[in-house]
Amino acid sequence: MKTKLFSFMAIMILTLALVGCGASKQATAPANDGVKIVDDLNRTIVLKQPAKRIISLYSAHTENLLALGLEAEIIGVSPAESDPAVKSKPVFDYRADPEKVLAAQPDIVIIRPFIKQSYPDFVKTLEQANVKVVCLYPEKFEEFDGYIQKLAVLTGKEKQAADMLAAFHARLKAVAERTARAPVKKRVYFEATATEYRTITPDSMPGTVLKLAGGINIAADAQPLKTGSSIAAYGSERLLMKAEDIDVFVAQRGPMNPGVTPDSITQRPGFDKIKAVRDGKVYIVDEKLVSSPVFRLAEGVEQLAKIIYPEVFAGE
């Protein structure tokens, strides 16, 4: 009996560890009369039934909802969307009059903390009109599973989410198995933005992607610009002090770092001293593949691993 009890407790502890939510972000839970989650503002959100009319005001939420098969349930999106699947959807702007949102009669409006912090009156108006506003954003990779599970509970897609997360982690495991064959671990500098040669913090989303890809972050000593930020100022002097230790130089390209190319990097003053530059190991990755909390992070890990360790992916 004691052995069975011990085994049961061990399984429960392992299950809780794999959920992926941070200590301050409580897990989802079914409600007796519907569905219930605790969002990232620590508010309990209760719905009588899974949401059928959803307005998503953050592109990552939209991408994940689409991945869960909820294209028909999405009745509105933010102006920043680029996915062709929602190009014909009505656009709602949190910087504009909230009356348009109220007129659409959504079951839920999904936002991220930035919107609540920067446009509190918009959110307050919706809530005063009894619109369910759900604030979600996984700041760290280990919170991704919990975030997806909350979206799934809100929309009745728990089975789909479980299957997709299993496939997601299987892809990451496959990458880890391949990079483990590399005889030498390579040291990587990851550029977040060319401004002040900013890099990523080790525990940020792209920092974790780099780690999952098997790379050693040469700027592991980087300090965030502010508490909770994934960006750290590094500076050219500090970077060039480690020039001979940098095996691979990676820069993300996107809204934070537009127009960057391998040539623009190699032509910077003093960068000819960097080992990766001399060896032609300068690469660009899509910001959305390494920085956004979406299932495509697995693709980002795979892409980065192939950049860092082409020898173990030869022939693919």
SESE-884423 format. One record per residue: residue in one letter; x, y, z of N, C-alpha, C, O, CB in turn. Coordinates in steps of 0.05 Angstrom, whole numbers, plus 5000, padded with zeros to 4 digits. Glycine has a CB too. Layout:
N
aXYZXYZXYZXYZXYZ ...
***
This chain:
316
m501749765000500050005000501750255000501250444986498150005025 k503850255016505650485017507050524990507450754982507750445040 t507850304978509150324952507350454931508150624915510050054942 k504750364931502850484912502350774917502250934898500150334913 l502150844943501751124950504151294941503751514931501351154980 f506551194945508951344937508951384907509651594897511451194946 s508351164892508251184863506251394853506851554835507650914850 f503951394866501851584858502751874863502352044846499251524873 m504051914886504952184893507152274873507252504865505952194922 a508952094866511152154847510052244821510952434808513051924844 i507952094811506752164785505452434787505652594768504651944777 m504052494809502752744812504752974812504253184800501052754838 i506952944825509053154827510153194799510553424791511253074846 l510752984784511853014757509853154739510653324723512552734746 t507253084741505253204725505053504730504953664711502453084730 l505153584755505053864762507454014751507354244743504753904792 a509753884752512254014742512154054713513354254703514653844749 l510753884698510653914669508554104659508454174635510053644657 v506754204677504754394668505954644656504854744636502954464692 g508154734668509554954655508855234665509955424656509154954626 c506955254684506255524693508155614715509055454731503355524704 g508655874716510255984737508655984763506255944763511156274730 a510056024785508756014811506556214814504656164828510756054833 s506856444801504856664804502556634785500656784786506156924800 k502656434766500556404746499256134751500255924743501756424717 q496856144763495555904771494555744747494055854725493255964789 a494255484750493455304729490455334724488955454740494155014735 t489555224701486755224695485255024711486454844723486355164665 a482655054713480954874728478154874717477155094710480954934758 p476754644715474054644706472154754727472554704750473154364698 a470154904718468155004737465754814737465254684717467255294729 n464354804759462154614761459954684741458554504731461054614789 d459554944736457355024718458455144692457055304679455655224732 g460855074684461955184659464855144658465854924664461255474656 v466355354651469255344650470455574667469255784670470355354621 k472855524677474055724694477155714691478355504690473255684724 i478355954690481255974692481956204710480256374717482456014663 v484456224717485556454731487456584711489456454703486956384758 d486956834703488656954683491157074696491657034719487157184669 d492857204679495457294689495357554705497357654714497257344665 l492857654710492557874729491357764755490457914773490658094717 n491457494757490457354781487457384785486457384807491957444805 r485957424763483057444764481757184755482657064736482057684747 t479757104769478356854762476256924740474557094744476956724786 i476556794717474756824695472956584692473956364689476356874668 v470356624694468456404692466556454669465456674666466856384719 l466256244653464356254630462356024634463055804644465756234603 k459856064626457855854628458455624609457755394614455055964623 q459755694586460455494567462855594551463555834552458055434547 p464255414536466555514521465855744502463755744491467755274505 a467755924500467256164484466956094454468455934443469556364487 k464956214442464356184414464756434398464956434373461556074410 r464956664411465356914398467857054412467657154434462857104400 i470057034398472657124410473857354395474057354370474556884410 i474657554410476257774398479057754410479357754435474958064404 s480957724393483757694401485257954394485358034371485157444388 l486458074414487858324410490858304413492258494419486858534430 y491858064407494758014406495257794386493957584387495957934435 s497157844368497557654346498357374354497557184341499657764327 a499757344376500557074386498056924395497756684390502657094409 h496257064409493756934417492256834392491256614391491857134433 t492157004372490756934348491956694334490556514326490657174328 e494656684332495956464320495456204335495055994322498956514318 n495456214361494955974377492055884375491455644375495756024406 l490156074374487356004371486955874344485455674342485556254374 l488155974324487955844297489155564298488055384286489456014276 a491355534312492655264314490755064327490954824322495255284329 l489155164345487254994360484654944344482854814353486555114387 g484455054320482155014303479855194308477555114305481254734306 l480455444316478355624324477955864305477156074313478955734352 e478555824279478256034260475356144259474956394258479055944232 a473355974260470556064259469756214284468056394282468755824255 e470956144307470256274332471456554335470556714351470956104355 i473556614320474856874321473157074306472957054281477856864311 i472057264319470357464306471657734303470557924291467657504321 g474157764313475558014311478457984320479057814337474258224327 v480158144307483058134313484158414315482758614310484557974291 s486758434323488058694325489058784298489158624279490458674344 p489859034295490859134269493559014261494359034238491159434271 a494958884280497658784275497758504263499858394259499258784300 e495458384256495358114246496558094218496258274202492458014246 s497857874213498957824186498057554175498557494151501957834187 d496857384191495957114182493757144161491757274167495056944206 p494057024138491957044117489256944126487157024116492856894093 a489256754146486756634155484856844168482456794170487356414174 v486057064178484357264192484357534178483357734189485357294221 k485357544153485457794139482757914134482458164133486857754112 s480657744132477957854127476357894153474057984152476457654109 k477657844176476257884201476058174208477858334201477657724224 p473958264222473758534232476158604250477158444265471158584247 v477058854247479358944263478459124286476759294282481359104245 f479559064310478959224334481559324345483459184348477359044355 d481559584352483959714362483559804391481759964397484759954344 y485359714409485159784437485860084441485560184463486859604454 r486860214421487460494423485160674414485260914415489960564406 a482960534405480660684395478260654414478560544436479860574367 d475960744405473560734421472660444426472460294407471260884407 p472260364451471560094457468660024449467859794451471860044487 e467160224441464360174433464159974410462159814409462960434426 k466059974392466059784370466159494380464859314370468359834351 v467859454401468059184413465459114427464458884424470359184434 l464259294441461759244455459559164435457858984440460859484472 a459459304412457459244392457658964380455758854371457559454370 a460158854380460558594369459658364388459358134379463558554363 q459058434413458058244433459757984435458757764431455158164426 p462358014441464057784443463557634469462657754489467057864442 d464157374469464057224494466557294511466357314536463956914489 i468757324498471257404512472957584494472757564469472857154520 v474457754506476557914492479157834505479557874529475958224494 i481057734489483557644500485657854495486157924472484357374488 i486957944516488958154514491558054527491757824535488058414528 r493558224527496058174542496558394562495358604559498558134522 p498358364581498758564602499358844592498459034604500958474620 f500858864570501459124558498959294553498959534558503059084532 i496859164544494359314538493059414563492159644565492359134522 k493059244583491859324609493459554622492359744633491859084628 q496159544619497859744631497760014616497760224628500659644633 s497659994590497860234573495160364566494960604562499260174548 y493060194566490460294559488360194579486460064571489660204530 p488660274604486860164625483960254621482160104628487860264652 d483460494610480760584607479260414586476860364589480760874598 f480660324566479460144546478459894559476159804555481460084523 v480159774575479559524589477359564609475459404612482059404603 k477459784624475459844645472659874632470759784644476260104660 t472560014610469960044596468659774589466259734593470260224571 l470359604578469359334571468359184595466159064595471559174557 e469859194616469159044640466659154653465059004664471459044660 q466359424653463959544664461459464648459259474659464259844664 a461859394623459559304606459258994608457858874592460059394577 n460658874627460458584632461658414610460858184606457558504636 v463558524595465058364576467258224590468758344606466158554552 k467557964585469757814597472357874584472857804561469157504596 v474158014598476758084587478857904601479057894625477458384593 v480257744585482157554595484957644587485657694564481657264583 c486657674608489457764603491357534606491657414628490157994624 l492757464584494557244584497157324570497157464550493356994571 y499457234581501957264567504157104582504757164605502757564565 p505256894569507356744582510056884578511156884556507456454570 e511056994599513557144597515956964594517957044583513957314622 k515756714604517956524602516956264588514556204588519056464630 f518856124577518155884562516755684579514855544570520755754551 e517555654604516255454621513355514627511955344638517855424647 e512455754620509655824624507955764599505455804600509356114632 f509255684578507855644552505555434554503355484545509855574530 d506155204565504154994567501655084582499455044573505354744580 g502155214605499955314621498255524606495755524608500955434646 y499555684591498255894574496455764553494155834550500256074561 i497455564539495955424519493555274532491355264520497755224503 q494055154555491855014568489655204577487255124576493054864593 k490355444584488255644591486655714567484155734568489455884604 l487955764544486455824520484655584513482355634504488455874496 a485555344517484055104511481555074528479455014519485754864513 v481855124554479655104572477555314565475155264566480555144602 l478355554559476555774552474955704527472655804524478056034548 t476055544510474755504483473855214479472955144458476755574462 g474255044499473354764497475154594479474154404467470554754486 k477654664478479554524460481754374475484054364466480754724440 e481054264498483054144515484453904501486953874503481854044541 k482953744487484153504473486053594452488253494449481953324462 q485253794436486953894414489554014426491653974415485454104398 a489254164448491554284460493554074471495954094467490754464483 a492453864484494153654494495753514472498053464474492453444509 d494353464449495653334427497853514415500053424408493553254405 m497253764412499153954400501553994418503854024409497754214394 l501154014444503354044463505153804463507553824465502354104491 a503853564461505453314460507253314435509553244436503653074460 a506153394412507653404387509853624389512053584379505853464363 f509253844401511054064405513553974421515854024412509754304419 h513053844443515253754460516853524447519153484452514253674487 a515453364431516853144417518853264397521053154394514852964402 r518153484384519953614365522353724380524653704371518553844350 l521953844403524153954419525953724429528453754429523054114443 k524853504436526453274446528153174423530453104427524553054457 a526953164399528453064376530953244370533053144362526653044351 v530553504373532753694368534953644389537353634383531753984370 a534153614414536053574436537653324431540053314437534653554463 e536353114421537752864416539852894394541952774395535852644409 r539153064374541053104352543453274361545753214355539653244328 t542953494375545053674383546853554404549153634407543953934393 a545853354418547453214438549753064425551752994438545753014454 r549553014398551652864384553953054377556152954369550552744359 a553653314379555753494372558153454390557853454415554753794374 p560553424379562853374396563653604413564753574435565253294379 v563053854404563754094419561354284419560154334399566254234407 k560654384443558454574445559454844435561554934443557354594474 k557754974419558655234407557455464422555255454433557755244378 r559055684423558355924437557156124418558256184397560856044452 v554856234426553256394408552656674420551956694444550556254401 y552956874404552057144411549457184396549357164372554157374405 f547357254411544657304399543957594401543657704423542457124413 e543757724378543058014378540058054377538657954359544358144353 a539058194397536158264397535658504380533758514365535258314426 t537358714383537158954367539959074365541559054383535159154380 a540459214342543059334337543459574355545759664359543259414308 t541259694365541459924383543059844409542259664423538660034391 e545259974413546959914436547859614437548559514458545559994462 y547659484414548259204412546859044435548158904451551359164414 r544259074435542758944456542458644450542158564427539959074459 t542558484471542358204469539858104484538158264492544958064479 i539657844489537357734503538257634530540557564535536257494487 t536457644549536957534576536757234575535157124559535057654597 p538357094591538456804589535756664594535256454582540456694609 d534056774611531556644617529256754600526956684606530856684646 s529756914580527657014562526756794543528056584542528657264547 m524656854528523756654509525956584488526456354484521156754494 p527156784475529256714456531756604470533156444458530056954440 g532256684495534456564509534056264514535956114512534756704536 t531556194520530955914524531055754497531855524496528255874537 v530055884476530255764449533155704442533755484432528955944428 l534955884448537755844443538755604459540255444448539356094449 k538055594483538855364501537755104490539254904489537955414529 l535155104482533954854472535254764446535354534439530954894468 a536354964431537754904406540554804411541954724392537855144388 g541454794436544054694443546254894443548554824446544754474424 g545555154439547655354439548355454467546655454485546755584422 i550855544470551755664495551655964492552956074474554655574503 n550056094508549656384507552256534517552756524541547156484523 i553656654499556156784506555657034524557457124538557756874481 a553157134523552457364539550657294562548757434569550957574521 a551257064574549656974597549757154621548057144639550556694605 d551657344621551957534643550257784638550357974654554857604647 a548757794616547158034609544958084629543657894638545958004581 q544658334636542558414655540258554641540758714623543758604677 p537758494647535458614633535458924636536359034656532858494644 l534359054615534159344616532459434639532959644652532959444590 k530359274645528659324668527559064678527758864664526359524661 t526459054702525458814713523358684694521458814685524258864740 g523758434688521958284671522458314642521258174626519158384676 s524358484634524958514605526658284595528258174609526458784601 s526158214569527758004556530158114542531757964530525957844537 i530458384542532558514527534658624547533958724569531458744510 a537258604539539358704556541358864540542058784518540858474570 a542159094550544259264536546959124541547659064563544259554547 y548459084519551058954522553259134514555359154528551158694505 g552959274492554959464483557159344467557859114470556159604507 s558259504448560359394430562959324444564259124437560859594408 e563659484464566159434478566059164492567959004490566759654498 r563959114506563658864521563458624502564658414507561058874539 l562058674479561758464459564558394447565158154444559858554437 l566058594440568558554427570658434446572658314437569658804415 m570258464471572058334491571858034489573657884496571358434520 k569557934479569057644477569257554447568457334441566357574488 a570357734430570457684402571557414394570457274377572057894388 e573657334407575057084399573556834409574156614402577857084410 d571556874427570056654438567456594424566056404430569556694468 i566656774405564056754393564256574368565456654347562957034385 d563156334369563156144347561056204326561556174302562855854358 v558756294335556456354317555256624326554856664350554356124318 f554656794306553257044312550457034299550257004275554957294301 v548457064316545657054307544257314313544557404336544156804319 a542857424294541257664299538357604291537857484270542357914284 q536457694307533657664300532857904283533658124288531857634324 r531157854263530158064246527158084249525657884246530958024216 g526158324254523258364258522858654267524558824263522158164279 p520558714279519958984287522059104306522559344305517358994301 m523258934323525359044341528059084328529659244337525658854365 n528558944306531158954293530858944263531658754250533058734303 p529559144251528959134223531359184205533259334213526759344216 g531359064181533459124162536159004166537959044150533759414160 v536458854188539058734194539658514174537958354167539258624223 t542158494164543058294146545858194155547258334170543158394116 p546757964145549457884152551558084143553558134157550057614138 d551158204119553058404110553158654128555358754133552358494081 s550858744137550858984154552158934180553359114192547959074159 i552158684189553458604214556458594210557958704226552358334225 t557358464189560258434185561658694179564058714183560758234162 q560158894169561359154163561559344186562559564183559859274141 r560559264209560659444233563559474242565159294240558959334256 p564259714252566959764261567959564282566559524302567260044272 g570159444278571359264297570258984296571358804309570959364324 f568158934280566958664280568658454265568158214267564258674267 d570758544251572558354238574158204258575458004251574358504218 k574158294283575558154304573957924315575057744329576258354327 i571457914309569657694319570157444304570057434279566657774318 k570757224318571356964305569156884286569656794264571756754327 a566556904294564356824277564256984251563556874230561756854292 v564957234253564957404229567157314210566757284186565357704236 r569557264221571757164204571156894191571956844168574357144220 d569656734206569056464196566556454179565856234169568756264220 g565256684175562756684159560456554173558656454160563256544133 k560456564199558256434215556356654226555956664251559456264238 v555356814209553457034217550756974204550556934180554457314208 y548656954220546056874210543757044220544057184241545556584218 i541557044205539157194212536857004217536556814201538457404190 v535357044239532956884243530557064246530757294254533356704269 d528256954239525757104241524957144271524856944286523456954226 e524557394279523957454307521557294317521557204340523357754309 k519457254299517057114308517556814314516056694329514957134287 l519756704303520356424308521756384334521956154344521956314285 v522856594346524356554370523456724394524256684416527256624365 s521656914389520857094410517857084418517157174439521557374403 s516156984400513256984405512356724418513356514410511757034379 p510556734437509656494450507556334433505156344439508356554478 v508556204413506856054394508155784389510455734396506456214367 f506555604377507555334372509955334352511555144352505355154360 r510155544336512455564318515155594332517155594318511955804299 l515155624358517655634372519255374367521755374366517255664402 a517855154363519254904357520654924331522954824328517254664356 e519455054311520855104286523255284290525355244277518855234266 g523055484307525255654313527555504326529855554319524355874331 v526955324344529055164357530454994336532854964336527854984379 e528854864318530054694297531854864279534054774272527754564281 q530855094270532455264252535055354265537155344253530755514244 l534855434290537255534304539255304309541655344306536455654331 a538255064315539954834319541554764293543854694294538354594328 k540154794270541454734245543554944238545554884225539354714222 i543055194246544955404242547455354259549755384250543755674249 i547055284284549355254303550854994298553354984299548255254332 y549354774292550654514288549954384261548654174260549754324311 p550754514239550154404213551254124209550153964193551154584191 e553354064223554653804219552953574228553153354217557353794234 v551153614249549553394258546853384244545253194248549053424288 f546353584227543853574211544553544181542853584164542253834215 a546953474175547853444147546153234133545453024144550853354146 g545453304108543753124092540853174093539353054078544252844100 e539953364110537153424113536453644093534053734092536353504141 
***
